[in-house]
Amino acid sequence: MANFLPFNTTCDFATGVLNPPGNLISRYLADMGGVFHDKDAYEAMLKKNPKIYEFYNVIIPEEEGHLQHCTSIVYPGKVGNEYFMTKGHYHAIPGTAEIYICFRGQGKLVMQTVEGDFKVLDMYPGSISYIPPFWAHRTINVGSEPLVFFGVYRGDAGHNYGTIEEKGFYKLVIERNNIPTIIDNPLYSR
């Protein structure tokens, strides 16, 4: 491992903005093809192409021994009755874990394994969520303000978005009678 110097980053807990910002990645609705189950609502909303989420990734070598860390901001909104969410992923090195610390907002952390295990954790200011190795994960904003959280994971963990893009998640979180409700995903392919 090359010599890497210690450093500080500051975080605005209300907005999730880092200083220095590192790499800012923004995902708009057009970047989320195949994620939302209501295809008609998705197509109708594409004309506006709202920002769904963004994250600030601190610049760290993607190598064993380092800890990647970032802030994510998932904006409030829905496509049909399905809340705005992240794309979701497994780690490229499946045996790696992750920690999320929620700073602001209300959310759901949806997780699953390839064997069929499924878990949903509530995210709220001060919650610390542990994502074990081998679990895919996605965050969903179920509130009316941005969902802001901090994530830490192994430097070389990587992201495997392909499995989720191909198969989806087993379950969806939708709004039903003004309440976030977990349902089976009718489009999930085993």
Backbone as numpy.savetxt, mean C-alpha at the origin, in Angstrom:
# Nx Ny Nz CAx CAy CAz Cx Cy Cz
29.59 -5.16 1.41 28.74 -3.99 1.41 29.64 -2.75 1.41
29.34 -1.83 0.53 30.11 -0.60 0.45 29.88 0.26 1.70
30.87 1.08 2.04 30.72 1.98 3.17 29.63 2.99 2.86
28.67 3.10 3.76 27.53 4.00 3.56 27.44 4.88 4.80
27.33 6.18 4.62 27.37 7.11 5.73 26.01 7.25 6.42
25.99 7.40 7.75 24.74 7.66 8.46 24.13 8.99 8.01
22.83 9.12 8.16 22.16 10.36 7.77 20.83 10.48 8.50
20.25 11.66 8.49 18.91 11.92 9.01 17.99 12.28 7.86
16.74 11.92 8.03 15.65 12.39 7.17 14.58 12.90 8.12
13.89 13.98 7.75 12.78 14.43 8.57 11.47 14.11 7.87
10.43 13.95 8.68 9.11 13.59 8.15 8.06 14.50 8.74
7.21 15.05 7.89 6.03 15.78 8.33 4.94 14.73 8.54
4.60 14.44 9.79 3.65 13.37 10.09 2.26 13.63 9.53
1.89 14.90 9.35 0.56 15.22 8.83 0.43 14.96 7.34
1.54 15.18 6.60 1.47 15.05 5.14 2.22 13.83 4.60
3.17 13.31 5.38 4.01 12.21 4.90 5.19 12.66 4.07
5.35 13.95 3.86 6.44 14.46 3.03 7.77 14.32 3.79
8.76 13.76 3.09 10.09 13.60 3.65 11.00 14.72 3.17
12.01 15.02 3.97 13.03 15.99 3.58 14.39 15.43 3.98
15.28 15.16 3.02 15.06 15.28 1.58 14.02 14.26 1.13
13.33 14.56 0.01 12.20 13.72 -0.40 12.57 12.33 -0.91
13.83 12.12 -1.30 14.18 10.83 -1.90 13.48 10.69 -3.24
13.05 9.48 -3.55 12.31 9.24 -4.79 10.82 9.35 -4.51
10.14 10.27 -5.20 8.69 10.41 -5.09 8.05 9.65 -6.24
7.18 8.72 -5.89 6.46 7.93 -6.90 4.98 8.17 -6.70
4.29 8.61 -7.75 2.85 8.87 -7.70 2.12 7.86 -8.57
1.01 7.36 -8.05 0.17 6.43 -8.80 -1.20 7.07 -9.01
-1.55 7.23 -10.27 -2.85 7.76 -10.66 -3.76 6.60 -11.04
-5.03 6.89 -11.21 -5.99 5.83 -11.55 -5.55 5.07 -12.79
-5.02 5.77 -13.78 -4.57 5.11 -15.02 -3.46 4.09 -14.76
-2.73 4.23 -13.64 -1.67 3.29 -13.27 -2.21 2.06 -12.55
-3.51 2.03 -12.30 -4.10 1.01 -11.44 -5.03 0.07 -12.22
-4.78 -0.08 -13.52 -5.61 -0.96 -14.33 -5.67 -2.37 -13.75
-6.89 -2.91 -13.65 -7.08 -4.26 -13.14 -7.17 -4.37 -11.63
-6.95 -3.28 -10.90 -6.98 -3.33 -9.43 -8.41 -3.24 -8.91
-9.21 -2.34 -9.48 -10.58 -2.13 -9.01 -11.55 -3.07 -9.72
-12.49 -3.62 -8.95 -13.37 -4.65 -9.52 -14.49 -4.08 -10.37
-14.92 -2.84 -10.15 -16.00 -2.24 -10.93 -15.39 -1.57 -12.16
-15.34 -2.33 -13.24 -14.67 -1.85 -14.47 -15.38 -0.64 -15.08
-16.71 -0.58 -15.00 -17.44 0.57 -15.55 -17.12 1.85 -14.78
-17.11 1.76 -13.45 -16.77 2.93 -12.62 -15.33 3.35 -12.87
-14.44 2.38 -13.03 -13.04 2.67 -13.32 -12.93 3.45 -14.64
-13.57 2.94 -15.69 -13.50 3.60 -17.00 -14.09 5.00 -16.96
-15.21 5.18 -16.25 -15.84 6.50 -16.17 -14.95 7.49 -15.42
-14.24 7.01 -14.41 -13.40 7.89 -13.59 -12.06 8.21 -14.26
-11.68 7.41 -15.25 -10.39 7.62 -15.93 -10.29 9.01 -16.57
-11.41 9.59 -16.97 -11.38 10.91 -17.58 -10.76 11.94 -16.63
-11.05 11.80 -15.33 -10.48 12.71 -14.32 -9.10 12.25 -13.88
-8.83 10.95 -13.95 -7.55 10.33 -13.59 -6.99 10.87 -12.26
-7.72 10.69 -11.16 -7.25 11.21 -9.88 -5.99 10.50 -9.37
-5.24 11.22 -8.52 -4.10 10.62 -7.86 -4.65 9.70 -6.76
-4.24 8.45 -6.76 -4.72 7.46 -5.79 -3.79 7.43 -4.58
-2.48 7.34 -4.85 -1.51 7.35 -3.74 -0.15 7.74 -4.26
0.72 8.05 -3.30 2.11 8.35 -3.61 2.96 7.91 -2.45
4.24 7.73 -2.74 5.16 7.40 -1.65 6.51 8.02 -1.90
7.13 8.39 -0.77 8.47 8.96 -0.75 9.42 7.88 -0.26
10.32 7.46 -1.11 11.25 6.39 -0.77 12.64 6.98 -0.52
13.14 6.78 0.69 14.49 7.25 1.03 15.48 6.49 0.15
16.51 7.18 -0.30 17.49 6.55 -1.20 18.50 5.76 -0.37
18.32 4.46 -0.41 19.14 3.49 0.33 19.53 2.39 -0.66
20.74 1.85 -0.57 21.07 0.73 -1.46 20.10 -0.44 -1.26
19.63 -0.99 -2.34 18.71 -2.13 -2.27 19.54 -3.40 -2.12
20.17 -3.50 -0.94 21.10 -4.60 -0.65 20.79 -5.19 0.72
21.19 -6.43 0.89 21.10 -7.08 2.19 21.88 -6.25 3.21
21.33 -6.14 4.41 21.98 -5.39 5.47 21.43 -3.99 5.65
20.81 -3.43 4.61 20.22 -2.10 4.71 18.73 -2.22 5.03
18.15 -1.13 5.50 16.72 -1.04 5.75 16.11 0.04 4.86
15.31 -0.39 3.89 14.56 0.56 3.09 13.49 1.17 3.98
13.17 2.44 3.75 12.07 3.05 4.47 11.44 4.14 3.61
10.15 4.33 3.86 9.39 5.24 3.01 8.16 5.73 3.77
7.54 6.78 3.24 6.22 7.18 3.69 5.27 7.00 2.52
4.05 6.61 2.83 3.02 6.45 1.82 1.82 7.30 2.19
1.18 7.86 1.18 -0.02 8.67 1.36 -1.07 8.11 0.40
-2.13 7.53 0.97 -3.25 7.03 0.16 -4.38 8.05 0.32
-4.82 8.60 -0.79 -5.81 9.67 -0.75 -7.22 9.10 -0.56
-8.14 9.91 -0.01 -9.51 9.44 0.16 -10.23 9.43 -1.18
-11.14 8.51 -1.33 -11.94 8.42 -2.55 -12.35 6.99 -2.80
-13.20 6.84 -3.80 -13.68 5.50 -4.16 -13.82 5.40 -5.67
-13.66 4.19 -6.17 -13.99 3.82 -7.54 -15.21 2.92 -7.40
-16.37 3.44 -7.78 -17.61 2.73 -7.47 -17.76 2.73 -5.96
-17.88 1.54 -5.37 -17.98 1.47 -3.90 -16.71 0.93 -3.26
-15.63 0.87 -4.06 -14.36 0.36 -3.56 -13.40 1.51 -3.26
-12.86 1.52 -2.06 -12.00 2.60 -1.59 -10.68 2.66 -2.37
-10.10 3.87 -2.43 -8.76 4.03 -2.99 -7.79 3.17 -2.18
-6.81 2.59 -2.87 -5.87 1.66 -2.25 -4.56 1.64 -3.02
-3.57 0.99 -2.42 -2.31 0.75 -3.12 -2.48 -0.49 -4.00
-1.56 -0.66 -4.94 -1.63 -1.81 -5.84 -1.51 -3.13 -5.07
-0.67 -3.15 -4.07 -0.46 -4.38 -3.31 0.63 -5.22 -3.94
1.36 -5.95 -3.08 2.47 -6.76 -3.60 2.92 -7.80 -2.57
3.60 -8.79 -3.07 4.45 -9.66 -2.26 5.85 -9.06 -2.35
6.75 -9.48 -1.50 8.14 -9.08 -1.67 8.81 -10.02 -2.66
9.75 -9.50 -3.43 10.49 -10.32 -4.40 11.28 -11.42 -3.67
11.79 -11.10 -2.49 12.36 -12.12 -1.60 11.24 -12.42 -0.60
10.48 -13.49 -0.82 9.24 -13.70 -0.06 9.43 -13.81 1.45
10.59 -14.24 1.90 10.81 -14.44 3.33 11.21 -13.18 4.07
10.73 -12.02 3.62 11.07 -10.75 4.27 9.81 -10.08 4.82
9.95 -9.44 5.96 8.84 -8.81 6.66 8.84 -7.31 6.44
7.83 -6.65 6.99 7.73 -5.19 6.88 6.95 -4.67 8.09
7.19 -3.42 8.45 6.49 -2.73 9.54 5.85 -1.47 8.98
4.59 -1.20 9.34 3.92 0.06 9.00 3.56 0.77 10.29
3.85 2.07 10.35 3.44 2.91 11.47 2.53 4.00 10.91
1.29 4.02 11.36 0.32 4.97 10.84 0.43 6.30 11.57
0.52 7.39 10.80 0.60 8.73 11.36 -0.74 9.46 11.32
-1.53 9.19 10.29 -2.75 9.98 10.07 -3.75 9.15 9.28
-5.04 9.36 9.55 -6.10 8.77 8.76 -6.59 7.44 9.31
-7.49 6.84 8.54 -8.10 5.55 8.89 -7.96 4.62 7.69
-7.46 3.44 7.94 -7.26 2.52 6.83 -7.40 1.08 7.23
-7.27 0.24 6.23 -7.24 -1.20 6.39 -5.97 -1.70 5.72
-5.30 -2.61 6.40 -4.14 -3.30 5.83 -4.61 -4.71 5.52
-4.72 -5.00 4.23 -5.22 -6.30 3.76 -4.02 -7.16 3.42
-4.00 -8.39 3.97 -2.86 -9.29 3.75 -3.37 -10.69 3.40
-2.54 -11.42 2.64 -2.87 -12.79 2.28 -1.60 -13.57 1.97
-1.70 -14.89 2.07 -0.61 -15.78 1.66 -1.06 -16.58 0.45
-0.12 -17.17 -0.26 -0.48 -18.00 -1.42 -1.24 -19.25 -0.99
-1.09 -19.64 0.28 -1.79 -20.83 0.79 -3.25 -20.55 1.14
-3.66 -19.29 1.11 -5.06 -18.96 1.38 -5.32 -18.30 2.72
-4.27 -18.05 3.52 -4.47 -17.30 4.76 -4.80 -15.85 4.42
-5.64 -15.24 5.26 -6.10 -13.88 5.00 -6.25 -13.14 6.31
-5.87 -11.87 6.34 -5.98 -11.06 7.56 -6.16 -9.60 7.17
-7.00 -8.88 7.92 -7.17 -7.44 7.75 -6.92 -6.79 9.09
-6.01 -5.81 9.11 -5.73 -5.03 10.32 -6.21 -3.60 10.12
-6.73 -3.00 11.20 -7.09 -1.59 11.15 -5.83 -0.74 11.26
-5.79 0.35 10.52 -4.72 1.33 10.60 -5.32 2.64 11.10
-4.68 3.25 12.09 -5.14 4.49 12.70 -3.92 5.15 13.34
-3.97 6.44 13.62 -2.79 7.12 14.16 -2.23 6.40 15.39
-0.96 6.05 15.29 -0.28 5.33 16.37 -0.25 3.83 16.21
-1.02 3.27 15.28 -0.99 1.82 15.09 0.32 1.40 14.43
0.85 0.27 14.88 2.07 -0.31 14.32 1.70 -1.70 13.83
1.75 -1.90 12.52 1.32 -3.16 11.92 2.53 -3.95 11.45
2.55 -5.23 11.81 3.62 -6.13 11.40 3.12 -7.00 10.26
3.85 -6.97 9.15 3.55 -7.81 7.98 4.60 -8.92 7.96
4.20 -10.15 8.28 5.18 -11.24 8.35 5.72 -11.62 6.96
6.82 -12.36 6.94 7.31 -12.90 5.67 6.22 -13.71 4.97
6.25 -13.71 3.66 5.37 -14.50 2.79 3.95 -13.97 2.68
3.66 -12.79 3.20 2.31 -12.22 3.12 2.29 -11.06 2.11
1.38 -11.14 1.13 1.11 -9.99 0.26 0.38 -8.95 1.09
0.52 -7.68 0.72 -0.10 -6.63 1.50 -0.51 -5.46 0.62
-1.61 -4.84 1.06 -2.20 -3.68 0.36 -2.82 -2.79 1.43
-2.72 -1.47 1.25 -3.36 -0.56 2.19 -4.53 0.13 1.51
-5.58 0.35 2.28 -6.83 0.91 1.77 -7.24 2.07 2.67
-7.54 3.21 2.07 -8.00 4.37 2.83 -9.51 4.30 2.96
-10.01 4.08 4.18 -11.44 4.00 4.42 -11.99 5.25 5.09
-11.17 6.31 5.17 -11.57 7.54 5.84 -11.78 8.68 4.86
-11.90 9.88 5.44 -12.18 11.07 4.62 -10.97 11.98 4.49
-9.84 11.59 5.05 -8.61 12.36 4.93 -7.51 11.42 4.44
-6.35 11.96 4.03 -5.28 11.08 3.58 -4.86 10.08 4.66
-4.56 8.87 4.24 -3.98 7.84 5.10 -2.47 7.96 4.92
-1.76 8.29 6.01 -0.32 8.54 5.96 0.37 7.55 6.88
1.34 6.82 6.33 2.06 5.85 7.16 3.51 5.71 6.71
4.31 5.18 7.62 5.75 4.97 7.43 5.99 3.47 7.34
6.81 3.05 6.38 7.13 1.64 6.21 8.62 1.38 6.27
9.00 0.24 6.86 10.40 -0.18 6.95 10.48 -1.64 6.54
11.44 -1.96 5.66 11.61 -3.34 5.20 13.06 -3.57 4.78
13.42 -4.83 4.68 14.79 -5.21 4.34 15.20 -4.60 3.00
16.41 -4.11 2.93 16.89 -3.38 1.77 16.77 -4.09 0.45
16.94 -5.41 0.45 16.88 -6.16 -0.80 15.56 -6.91 -0.98
14.54 -6.58 -0.19 13.26 -7.31 -0.24 12.61 -7.23 -1.62
12.66 -6.08 -2.24 12.08 -5.91 -3.57 10.56 -5.99 -3.54
9.95 -5.83 -4.71 8.50 -5.84 -4.84 8.09 -6.78 -5.98
7.17 -7.65 -5.72 6.58 -8.52 -6.73 5.12 -8.07 -6.90
4.87 -7.18 -7.85 3.52 -6.72 -8.14 2.79 -7.68 -9.08
3.53 -8.46 -9.84 2.96 -9.28 -10.90 1.93 -10.29 -10.42
2.19 -10.95 -9.30 1.25 -11.97 -8.81 -0.10 -11.33 -8.48
-0.08 -10.17 -7.84 -1.33 -9.49 -7.49 -2.00 -8.94 -8.75
-1.22 -8.39 -9.68 -1.81 -7.90 -10.93 -2.52 -9.02 -11.68
-1.94 -10.21 -11.63 -2.51 -11.36 -12.35 -3.72 -11.95 -11.65
-3.65 -12.11 -10.32 -4.69 -12.83 -9.60 -5.58 -11.96 -8.72
-5.08 -10.81 -8.28 -5.84 -9.97 -7.36 -5.70 -10.46 -5.93
-6.51 -9.89 -5.05 -6.59 -10.30 -3.65 -7.85 -11.14 -3.47
-7.84 -12.04 -2.50 -9.00 -12.91 -2.23 -10.23 -12.09 -1.86
-9.99 -11.01 -1.13 -11.09 -10.21 -0.57 -10.97 -8.77 -1.02
-12.09 -8.06 -0.98 -12.17 -6.64 -1.28 -12.71 -5.92 -0.06
-12.37 -4.64 0.07 -12.98 -3.78 1.09 -13.79 -2.74 0.33
-15.11 -2.80 0.52 -16.02 -1.88 -0.16 -16.83 -1.11 0.88
-17.44 -0.01 0.43 -18.36 0.71 1.31 -19.76 0.14 1.10
-20.36 -0.28 2.19 -21.74 -0.78 2.16 -22.46 -0.14 3.35
-23.52 0.62 3.09 -24.26 1.34 4.14 -23.33 2.22 4.97
-22.41 2.91 4.29 -21.45 3.83 4.92 -20.46 3.14 5.85
-20.28 1.84 5.70 -19.37 1.07 6.56 -18.40 0.29 5.68
-17.08 0.35 5.98 -16.13 -0.51 5.26 -16.49 -1.99 5.51
-16.69 -2.73 4.43 -17.16 -4.11 4.52 -16.24 -5.00 3.69
-15.86 -6.14 4.25 -15.00 -7.10 3.56 -15.88 -8.12 2.85
-15.63 -8.28 1.55 -16.38 -9.26 0.75 -15.40 -10.11 -0.06
-15.88 -11.26 -0.56 -15.08 -12.05 -1.49 -14.89 -11.27 -2.79
-13.74 -11.40 -3.40 -13.46 -10.75 -4.67 -14.02 -11.62 -5.78
-15.07 -11.16 -6.48 -15.66 -11.98 -7.54 -14.73 -12.20 -8.73
-13.69 -11.38 -8.85 -12.76 -11.49 -9.97 -11.49 -12.25 -9.63
-11.37 -12.70 -8.36 -10.13 -13.38 -7.97 -9.96 -14.67 -8.75
-8.75 -14.89 -9.28 -8.46 -16.12 -10.02 -7.45 -16.95 -9.26
-7.78 -18.18 -8.98 -6.88 -19.09 -8.26 -5.95 -19.77 -9.23
